[in-house]
Amino acid sequence: MSPLPSILIIGAGLAGTEAAWQVAKAGLKAKLIEMRPRKRSPAHHTNEFAELVCSNSFGALSSDRAAGLLQEELRHLESIVIKTADLHAVPAGGALAVDRAKFSQALTKTLASNPLIDIQRKEQKLLPNNDQITILATGPLTSESLSGELRAFTGIDDCHFFDAASPIVQGEEIDFSIAFRASRYDKGDADYINCPMNKKQYLEFRSALLEAEQTPIKDFEKEAANYFEGCLPIEELARRGEDTMRYGPLKPVGLWDTRWGDLNDKALRRAKRAYAIVQLRQEDRAGRLWNLVGFQTNLKWGEQKRVLHMIPGLQNAEFVRFGVMHRNTFLESPKLLKTTLQFKKRATLFAAGQITGTEGYAAAVAGGWLAGTNAVLLALGREMLTLPETTMVGALTRFVTEPKESKNVKGSFQPMPPNFGLFPVLQERIKDKRSRYKAYRDRSLEAINTIKHKQLAHLTNSKNCLLDTDF
């Protein structure tokens, strides 16, 4: 018998990390190429695998929410990334958030200790030839050399949008005579730090944002920035209207400081409720680092320090990271990819993660899982997997691989986060939204478990699996 082919994975982000693990788990050799630290990206700060750039949150944890359901599907499918996220979770109300450093370090150690995964730190400048089964998981910050290769291979210019990351402050300097701990509507524990503003403070803060100087977009195209609507810079939100931030990340609804008095006193609640509230989410397990929720920004660092110190409770805060902005690129996937995540022009080339046009960490993991699994099936000469659109993984995959004329793609193709609007309707109409979402969840997990036990059982044979014991 000829030896099984090794599978090449380009990029060790969330998708590439997951894909490499699924390949090794099936008993095949994986070659994982990562350009850091030899070549840096505009957004990454470390050399670890699966580094989380914009946020430390995978989204809502509850499985009757779209992001939570996607996480739960991946747990059932034995995702190494979601398992590691669960192990390194930090308090975040109803969301799955992680200690970024420990999360990435654990995944790097796990993959580096697996003898079936060959890690090479270098830039992959060229697309491999047809004979090499390859997973392209270079993310939205694909190097210019490889981007040029892709444009020549596909004949289509890549799409892009501008993305920004939030600042992080140390918790010791937060003034708790002003700030308070609470989760919105008291759901879960009091996991967020909240900095309340009155109307005067809010208007002065907005005015300062509008006047603050931005970093020039000198490394990107000079035309007006095309921001992704799900991750707008805070100064862009401020420009869109006086109350836009108050209906977005600074929404005060459902947050109450017990020092203000009895929440059940309606007159007091109307009189005392904050006009706007800035929330901070825990970054590390020890609770020493805090991320300003929704405060992605492209302001100059000196301007960030000046303006953000205007937030009540953060007047003495020490910043350990300022916000940055970078250009994200992605493929026009509906024209290029099959539902198996193979390129239509080359069966041995797969794409996974944010480069395909999915949005969010868990969605990138899902793409890595599917591409890794299908690359294994291709190498074994077996039928590849297309997940049903009644699952969140399948629905997202169909969205990014459906033809342009599909009803789901209107105008230019743009990234899509997990959402229940991608699902086909239920056979029985359910009016109550919560009950309907639970029905979506039950239908999805039933389909996932059927696939796992019938179509994937041969890939989890104990003789082929290397257990992930090192965390």
C-alpha positions as CSV (number, residue, x, y, z in Angstrom):
1,M,0.0,0.0,0.0
2,S,1.2,3.5,-0.8
3,P,1.4,5.9,2.2
4,L,-1.4,8.3,2.8
5,P,-0.7,11.8,1.5
6,S,0.1,14.6,4.0
7,I,-2.3,17.5,4.0
8,L,-0.9,21.1,3.9
9,I,-2.6,23.8,6.0
10,I,-1.6,27.4,5.3
11,G,-2.2,29.6,8.3
12,A,-2.4,28.7,12.0
13,G,-5.3,30.9,13.0
14,L,-8.5,29.5,14.4
15,A,-9.5,27.7,11.2
16,G,-6.0,26.4,10.4
17,T,-5.5,25.2,14.0
18,E,-8.8,23.3,13.9
19,A,-8.1,21.9,10.5
20,A,-4.7,20.6,11.5
21,W,-6.1,18.9,14.6
22,Q,-8.8,17.2,12.6
23,V,-6.3,15.9,10.1
24,A,-4.0,14.5,12.8
25,K,-6.9,13.1,14.8
26,A,-7.8,11.0,11.8
27,G,-4.3,9.6,11.7
28,L,-3.0,11.5,8.7
29,K,0.0,13.8,8.6
30,A,-0.5,17.6,8.6
31,K,2.0,20.2,7.6
32,L,1.0,23.5,9.2
33,I,2.6,26.7,7.7
34,E,2.5,29.9,9.8
35,M,4.4,33.0,8.7
36,R,4.7,34.6,12.2
37,P,7.2,35.5,13.6
38,R,9.2,35.6,10.3
39,K,6.6,38.0,8.9
40,R,4.1,40.0,11.0
41,S,0.6,41.0,10.2
42,P,-0.9,44.4,10.9
43,A,-3.1,43.1,13.8
44,H,-1.3,40.2,15.6
45,H,0.8,40.8,18.7
46,T,2.1,37.3,19.5
47,N,3.6,34.2,17.7
48,E,1.0,31.8,19.2
49,F,-1.6,29.9,17.2
50,A,-5.3,30.9,17.1
51,E,-4.5,34.4,18.4
52,L,-7.7,36.3,19.1
53,V,-7.3,39.8,17.6
54,C,-10.4,42.0,18.0
55,S,-12.1,40.5,21.1
56,N,-11.8,37.6,23.5
57,S,-15.5,36.6,23.1
58,F,-16.9,33.8,21.0
59,G,-20.4,35.3,21.5
60,A,-23.5,34.2,23.4
61,L,-23.1,30.9,25.3
62,S,-26.7,29.7,25.4
63,S,-27.5,27.2,22.7
64,D,-30.8,28.8,21.9
65,R,-28.8,31.8,20.5
66,A,-27.2,31.6,17.1
67,A,-23.6,32.0,18.3
68,G,-24.2,29.6,21.2
69,L,-25.7,27.0,18.9
70,L,-22.7,27.1,16.6
71,Q,-20.5,26.6,19.7
72,E,-22.6,23.6,20.8
73,E,-22.5,22.0,17.4
74,L,-18.7,22.2,17.4
75,R,-18.6,20.6,20.9
76,H,-20.6,17.7,19.5
77,L,-18.2,17.5,16.6
78,E,-15.2,17.4,19.0
79,S,-13.6,20.7,18.1
80,I,-10.2,21.2,19.7
81,V,-10.6,25.0,19.6
82,I,-13.9,25.1,21.4
83,K,-12.8,22.5,23.9
84,T,-9.8,24.7,24.7
85,A,-12.0,27.8,24.9
86,D,-14.2,26.1,27.5
87,L,-11.1,25.2,29.5
88,H,-9.8,28.7,29.5
89,A,-13.1,30.6,29.8
90,V,-13.3,33.8,31.9
91,P,-16.5,35.3,33.4
92,A,-18.5,37.2,30.7
93,G,-22.2,37.0,31.7
94,G,-24.0,34.9,29.1
95,A,-21.0,34.8,26.6
96,L,-18.1,32.5,26.1
97,A,-15.0,34.6,26.6
98,V,-11.5,33.3,27.2
99,D,-8.1,34.3,28.7
100,R,-6.5,35.1,25.3
101,A,-2.9,34.3,26.2
102,K,-3.6,31.0,27.9
103,F,-6.1,30.0,25.2
104,S,-3.6,30.5,22.4
105,Q,-0.6,29.1,24.4
106,A,-2.6,25.9,25.1
107,L,-3.5,25.3,21.5
108,T,0.1,26.0,20.3
109,K,1.4,23.5,22.8
110,T,-1.2,20.9,21.9
111,L,-0.4,21.0,18.2
112,A,3.4,21.3,18.7
113,S,3.3,18.1,20.8
114,N,1.4,16.0,18.2
115,P,3.9,13.9,16.2
116,L,1.6,14.0,13.2
117,I,1.7,17.8,12.9
118,D,4.8,19.2,11.2
119,I,4.9,23.0,12.0
120,Q,6.9,25.2,9.7
121,R,7.4,28.9,10.5
122,K,7.7,30.6,7.1
123,E,5.7,32.6,4.6
124,Q,3.9,30.5,2.0
125,K,4.1,32.8,-1.1
126,L,2.8,30.4,-3.8
127,L,-0.2,28.1,-4.1
128,P,0.9,24.4,-4.1
129,N,0.4,22.3,-7.2
130,N,-2.7,20.2,-8.0
131,D,-1.3,17.1,-6.4
132,Q,-1.0,18.5,-2.9
133,I,-4.2,18.5,-0.8
134,T,-4.2,22.0,0.7
135,I,-6.3,24.0,3.1
136,L,-6.0,27.8,2.7
137,A,-6.7,29.2,6.2
138,T,-4.8,32.5,6.0
139,G,-7.6,34.6,7.3
140,P,-8.5,38.2,6.5
141,L,-4.9,39.2,6.7
142,T,-3.5,37.1,3.9
143,S,0.0,38.2,2.8
144,E,0.3,40.2,-0.4
145,S,2.3,37.5,-2.2
146,L,-0.3,34.8,-1.6
147,S,-3.2,37.3,-2.2
148,G,-1.6,38.0,-5.6
149,E,-1.5,34.2,-6.3
150,L,-5.2,33.9,-5.4
151,R,-6.2,36.7,-7.7
152,A,-4.3,35.1,-10.5
153,F,-5.7,31.7,-9.8
154,T,-9.4,32.8,-9.4
155,G,-9.4,35.7,-11.9
156,I,-11.3,37.7,-9.3
157,D,-10.1,40.6,-7.1
158,D,-10.5,39.9,-3.4
159,C,-13.2,41.7,-1.4
160,H,-12.2,43.8,1.6
161,F,-13.4,45.7,4.6
162,F,-11.7,47.7,7.4
163,D,-11.7,46.2,10.9
164,A,-10.6,47.6,14.2
165,A,-9.7,46.2,17.6
166,S,-10.6,47.6,21.1
167,P,-8.2,49.0,23.7
168,I,-7.5,47.1,26.9
169,V,-6.9,48.7,30.4
170,Q,-5.6,47.4,33.7
171,G,-8.3,46.8,36.3
172,E,-6.3,48.2,39.3
173,E,-6.7,51.8,38.1
174,I,-10.5,51.6,37.5
175,D,-12.3,53.9,39.9
176,F,-15.1,51.9,41.6
177,S,-16.5,54.9,43.4
178,I,-18.0,55.5,40.0
179,A,-17.9,52.2,38.1
180,F,-19.9,49.2,39.2
181,R,-20.1,45.5,38.4
182,A,-23.3,44.1,36.8
183,S,-24.5,42.1,33.9
184,R,-27.4,43.4,31.8
185,Y,-30.7,42.5,33.3
186,D,-28.8,40.7,36.1
187,K,-28.4,37.7,33.8
188,G,-25.7,35.5,35.3
189,D,-23.1,36.9,37.6
190,A,-22.0,40.5,37.7
191,D,-19.2,39.9,35.2
192,Y,-19.0,43.3,33.5
193,I,-17.5,46.6,34.8
194,N,-19.9,49.4,34.0
195,C,-18.9,53.1,33.7
196,P,-22.1,55.3,33.7
197,M,-22.4,58.7,32.0
198,N,-24.9,61.5,32.5
199,K,-26.1,63.4,29.5
200,K,-23.5,66.2,29.8
201,Q,-20.7,63.7,30.1
202,Y,-21.9,61.7,27.1
203,L,-22.3,64.7,24.8
204,E,-18.8,66.0,25.8
205,F,-17.4,62.5,25.2
206,R,-19.1,62.2,21.7
207,S,-17.8,65.7,20.8
208,A,-14.2,64.7,21.7
209,L,-14.5,61.5,19.6
210,L,-15.7,63.6,16.6
211,E,-12.8,66.0,17.0
212,A,-10.0,63.5,17.7
213,E,-7.4,62.8,15.1
214,Q,-7.4,59.4,13.3
215,T,-4.4,57.4,12.1
216,P,-4.1,57.7,8.3
217,I,-5.0,54.6,6.3
218,K,-1.6,54.8,4.7
219,D,-1.1,51.1,4.1
220,F,-4.4,50.6,2.5
221,E,-6.5,52.0,-0.3
222,K,-7.0,55.7,-0.1
223,E,-10.7,55.7,-0.9
224,A,-13.3,55.9,1.9
225,A,-12.9,53.0,4.2
226,N,-15.4,50.2,3.8
227,Y,-16.1,49.2,7.4
228,F,-17.8,45.9,8.3
229,E,-21.0,46.9,10.0
230,G,-20.6,44.4,12.8
231,C,-17.4,45.9,14.0
232,L,-17.6,49.7,13.4
233,P,-15.0,52.0,15.0
234,I,-16.5,53.9,18.0
235,E,-15.7,57.2,16.3
236,E,-17.7,56.1,13.2
237,L,-20.7,55.3,15.4
238,A,-20.4,58.7,17.0
239,R,-20.5,60.3,13.5
240,R,-23.7,58.5,12.6
241,G,-25.8,60.4,15.0
242,E,-26.1,61.8,18.5
243,D,-27.8,58.7,20.0
244,T,-26.2,56.0,17.8
245,M,-23.7,54.9,20.5
246,R,-26.5,54.9,23.1
247,Y,-28.4,52.3,21.0
248,G,-25.2,50.3,20.5
249,P,-22.2,49.6,22.8
250,L,-23.2,52.4,25.3
251,K,-26.7,51.2,25.8
252,P,-27.7,51.9,29.4
253,V,-30.9,49.7,29.4
254,G,-30.9,46.8,31.9
255,L,-27.9,48.0,34.0
256,W,-28.4,49.4,37.5
257,D,-26.0,50.3,40.3
258,T,-27.5,49.2,43.7
259,R,-25.9,52.4,45.2
260,W,-28.4,54.4,43.2
261,G,-31.3,53.0,45.3
262,D,-34.1,50.4,44.9
263,L,-34.4,49.2,41.3
264,N,-38.1,48.5,41.9
265,D,-38.8,52.2,42.6
266,K,-40.0,53.3,39.1
267,A,-39.7,57.0,39.8
268,L,-36.2,56.6,41.2
269,R,-35.3,54.3,38.2
270,R,-36.4,57.0,35.8
271,A,-34.5,59.7,37.7
272,K,-31.3,57.8,38.4
273,R,-30.7,55.6,35.4
274,A,-27.5,56.4,33.5
275,Y,-27.8,58.2,30.2
276,A,-25.2,56.0,28.7
277,I,-22.9,53.2,30.0
278,V,-19.5,52.0,28.8
279,Q,-19.0,48.3,29.6
280,L,-15.7,46.5,30.1
281,R,-15.3,42.7,29.7
282,Q,-12.7,40.6,31.5
283,E,-9.7,39.6,29.3
284,D,-7.7,37.3,31.6
285,R,-8.6,34.7,34.3
286,A,-7.1,36.8,37.0
287,G,-9.3,39.8,36.2
288,R,-6.4,42.3,35.8
289,L,-7.1,43.2,32.2
290,W,-10.3,44.6,30.8
291,N,-11.5,45.2,27.2
292,L,-13.7,48.2,26.3
293,V,-16.7,46.5,24.7
294,G,-17.5,47.9,21.3
295,F,-14.7,50.4,21.4
296,Q,-12.9,49.4,18.2
297,T,-11.1,52.5,17.0
298,N,-8.6,54.0,14.6
299,L,-7.8,57.1,16.6
300,K,-4.1,58.0,17.1
301,W,-2.8,56.5,20.3
302,G,-2.3,59.8,22.1
303,E,-5.9,60.8,21.1
304,Q,-7.2,57.4,22.5
305,K,-5.6,58.1,25.8
306,R,-7.0,61.6,26.0
307,V,-10.5,60.8,24.9
308,L,-11.0,57.5,26.7
309,H,-9.8,59.0,30.0
310,M,-13.0,61.1,29.8
311,I,-15.0,58.0,30.5
312,P,-16.1,58.2,34.2
313,G,-14.2,55.6,36.2
314,L,-11.4,55.4,33.7
315,Q,-9.9,58.8,34.3
316,N,-6.7,57.2,35.7
317,A,-6.8,53.9,33.7
318,E,-3.5,52.6,32.3
319,F,-3.8,51.2,28.8
320,V,-1.9,48.0,28.1
321,R,-3.1,48.0,24.4
322,F,-4.5,50.7,22.3
323,G,-7.0,50.1,19.5
324,V,-5.8,49.5,15.9
325,M,-7.4,49.2,12.5
326,H,-6.4,46.9,9.6
327,R,-7.8,45.9,6.2
328,N,-9.4,42.5,6.1
329,T,-9.7,40.6,2.8
330,F,-11.9,37.7,1.8
331,L,-12.8,35.7,-1.3
332,E,-16.0,36.2,-3.3
333,S,-16.7,32.7,-2.2
334,P,-20.1,32.1,-3.8
335,K,-18.4,32.2,-7.2
336,L,-15.4,30.1,-6.1
337,L,-16.3,27.4,-3.6
338,K,-18.4,24.3,-3.3
339,T,-20.3,23.4,-0.2
340,T,-17.5,21.1,0.7
341,L,-15.2,24.2,0.9
342,Q,-13.3,23.0,-2.2
343,F,-12.5,25.4,-4.9
344,K,-14.6,24.7,-8.0
345,K,-11.5,25.0,-10.2
346,R,-9.3,22.7,-8.1
347,A,-10.6,19.8,-6.0
348,T,-7.5,19.5,-3.9
349,L,-7.6,23.1,-2.7
350,F,-9.9,24.0,0.2
351,A,-10.6,27.4,1.9
352,A,-11.5,27.8,5.5
353,G,-12.2,30.5,8.1
354,Q,-12.7,34.2,7.6
355,I,-11.1,34.3,4.2
356,T,-14.3,32.6,3.0
357,G,-16.5,35.4,4.2
358,T,-17.9,34.1,7.5
359,E,-17.7,36.4,10.4
360,G,-16.8,35.6,14.0
361,Y,-14.4,33.3,15.9
362,A,-16.7,30.2,16.1
363,A,-17.6,30.5,12.4
364,A,-13.9,30.4,11.6
365,V,-13.5,27.3,13.7
366,A,-16.4,25.7,11.9
367,G,-14.8,26.3,8.5
368,G,-11.6,24.8,9.8
369,W,-13.4,21.7,11.1
370,L,-15.3,21.2,7.8
371,A,-12.3,21.8,5.6
372,G,-10.0,19.6,7.7
373,T,-12.6,16.8,7.8
374,N,-13.2,16.9,4.0
375,A,-9.5,17.0,3.3
376,V,-9.2,13.8,5.2
377,L,-12.1,12.2,3.4
378,L,-10.6,13.3,0.0
379,A,-7.2,11.8,1.0
380,L,-8.9,8.5,2.0
381,G,-10.9,8.4,-1.2
382,R,-14.3,8.7,0.6
383,E,-17.3,10.7,-0.1
384,M,-17.0,14.2,1.3
385,L,-19.4,15.9,3.7
386,T,-21.9,18.6,3.1
387,L,-23.7,19.5,6.3
388,P,-27.4,20.2,6.1
389,E,-28.7,23.8,6.2
390,T,-30.7,22.9,9.3
391,T,-27.3,23.1,11.2
392,M,-25.5,26.4,11.8
393,V,-22.3,25.1,10.3
394,G,-24.2,23.9,7.2
395,A,-26.2,27.1,6.9
396,L,-23.2,29.4,7.1
397,T,-21.3,27.2,4.6
398,R,-24.2,27.4,2.2
399,F,-24.4,31.2,2.6
400,V,-20.7,31.6,1.6
401,T,-20.9,29.1,-1.2
402,E,-24.3,29.9,-2.8
403,P,-24.2,31.4,-6.3
404,K,-24.5,35.2,-6.6
405,E,-28.1,35.1,-7.8
406,S,-29.2,33.4,-4.5
407,K,-31.8,35.3,-2.5
408,N,-29.3,35.3,0.4
409,V,-26.8,37.4,-1.4
410,K,-27.9,40.9,-2.2
411,G,-25.5,43.3,-4.0
412,S,-21.9,42.8,-3.1
413,F,-20.9,39.7,-1.1
414,Q,-20.2,40.7,2.6
415,P,-19.2,38.7,5.7
416,M,-22.0,37.0,7.6
417,P,-22.1,36.1,11.3
418,P,-24.2,33.1,12.5
419,N,-27.9,33.9,12.7
420,F,-31.2,32.1,12.7
421,G,-32.2,33.9,9.5
422,L,-30.0,31.5,7.6
423,F,-32.1,28.5,8.7
424,P,-35.0,27.0,6.6
425,V,-38.3,27.5,8.3
426,L,-39.6,24.9,10.7
427,Q,-42.3,22.4,9.5
428,E,-44.6,23.6,12.3
429,R,-44.8,27.4,12.7
430,I,-43.9,28.6,16.3
431,K,-44.8,32.2,17.1
432,D,-42.9,32.5,20.4
433,K,-39.3,33.5,19.5
434,R,-37.6,31.7,22.4
435,S,-39.5,28.5,21.7
436,R,-38.8,28.8,18.0
437,Y,-35.0,29.2,18.6
438,K,-35.1,26.1,20.9
439,A,-36.8,24.1,18.1
440,Y,-34.0,25.3,15.7
441,R,-31.5,24.1,18.3
442,D,-33.1,20.7,18.8
443,R,-33.4,20.1,15.0
444,S,-29.7,21.1,14.5
445,L,-28.2,19.0,17.2
446,E,-30.2,16.0,16.1
447,A,-28.8,16.4,12.6
448,I,-25.2,16.9,14.0
449,N,-25.4,13.7,16.1
450,T,-26.7,11.7,13.2
451,I,-23.8,12.8,11.0
452,K,-21.3,12.2,13.8
453,H,-22.4,8.6,14.5
454,K,-23.2,7.5,10.9
455,Q,-20.9,9.4,8.6
456,L,-17.9,10.3,10.8
457,A,-17.6,7.2,13.1
458,H,-14.8,5.8,10.9
459,L,-12.7,9.0,11.4
460,T,-12.7,8.7,15.2
461,N,-11.4,5.2,15.4
462,S,-9.3,5.0,18.6
463,K,-6.4,3.4,16.6
464,N,-6.1,6.6,14.6
465,C,-6.6,9.2,17.3
466,L,-4.0,10.9,19.4
467,L,-5.5,12.2,22.6
468,D,-5.2,15.9,23.4
469,T,-3.9,15.4,26.9
470,D,-1.6,18.5,27.2
471,F,-3.4,21.7,28.2
